[in-house]
Amino acid sequence: PRPPTPLQALTLSCVSFSSLWAGLVSAGQTVCVGGAERPCYKMAYFHDVSSRVAFGEAKQACLMDGGALLSVESQSEQTLEIKSTDLSLLQALRGISDGDFWIGLTRGGGANHTSTPCPDLYQWTDGSVATFRNWYLDEPSCGSEACVVMYHQPSAPPGLGGAYLHQWNDDRCNMKHNFICKYQPGETSQVRGYDHLWPLPFRDVTVTSLCVSGMLLLYVVIPTIPLLLLILVASGTCCFQTLSRR
């Protein structure tokens, strides 16, 4: 048989990666609580820590799905969102391990705002002007940490600020976490180019021809090259020995 063309090889890589991704990610369905006038939420939880995503990737995934990274605009929404998040995750995962979630709060300003207190520089990426915050004790720590996660560490012992659960912490934007998207009333979730970031229960449509982005594909393929070469050499050696005995 003829060797596969580069296009066939790339397609095979995409199919294999999609199968692998399905085993790495789990989450609940879109959660809508409080009627048609209330926002809806989606949660993406990655079992494999190495497969979690940076802030920018999470933000883009939500945008491509018709929403935005979660903004929490009041204590009542925080309480409502926590209940819906816990219910969805509990139903989908049953024994979810620790794993923080990106929310849509990030620090702006930079050098031109040195006189502004650091906590006042944080803004919602969806344009919300809500000033509600739920920082953990002594947060935000600022410095190089400009993006925000919601703690989800049910197994961690309580710290000085209490349990590490649902309160907020600033983190470096290139760190890898799970994420939560928020959809305003009337917005329809439509999975498009970032379908590979979504667990199977999230998919509103079946996408069979979608290939992962180049960078994500490289992250997966390059580390496996030595293993593939080793398997190839071992297979060749076995075949050679078998043929030599005949």
Buried (B, 14 or more C-beta within 10 A) or exposed (E): EEEEEEEEEBBEBBEEBBEEBEEBBBBBEBBBBEEEEBBBBBBBBBBEEEBBBBBEBBBBBBBBBBBBBBBBBEEEBBEBBBEBBBEBBEEBBEEBEEBBBBBBBBBEBEEEEEEEEBEEBBBBBBEBEEEBBBBBEEBBEBEEBBBBBBBBBEEEEEBEBEBBBBBBBBBEBEBBBBBBBBBEEEBEBEBEEBBBBBBEBBEBEEBEEBBBBEEBBEEBBEEEEEEEEEEEEEEEEEEEEEEEEE
